[in-house]
Amino acid sequence: MAAAQKERSAKAAAKRKSRGEEEIRFHAMAGTRQALAELMTWSGLEEQGEAITLMIHHLHGLGPGGALPLLEPPRHEYVIPENVSRKLKLAFDRETIRIRHDE
């Protein structure tokens, strides 16, 4: 029985190799996994590999003009809180006074 399983595994591996199939892996945070799960639910897909393959091909079908805006990573803006800004200004003013005093 074990030999039959080994034979099936070897046959499947040979088939993947002859087709030029390659495994692609990546790590994903919880938010990305949740987004993929929702996309799969919406589309009725059950396999992650199938969902990702379809997304890649559809995105590629949009061409550079359509795909590139979707591939821009989101940028986060950080606003310094007022209390931190005040403390930084006080520290800067103290340092300026210290430097002038040393001269």
Secondary structure, 3 states (H helix, E strand, C coil): CHHHHHHHHHHHHHHHHHHCCCCCCCCCCHHHHHHHHHHHHHHCCCCHHHHHHHHHHHHHHCHHHHHHHHHCCCCCCCCCCHHHHHHHHHHHHHHHHHHHHHC
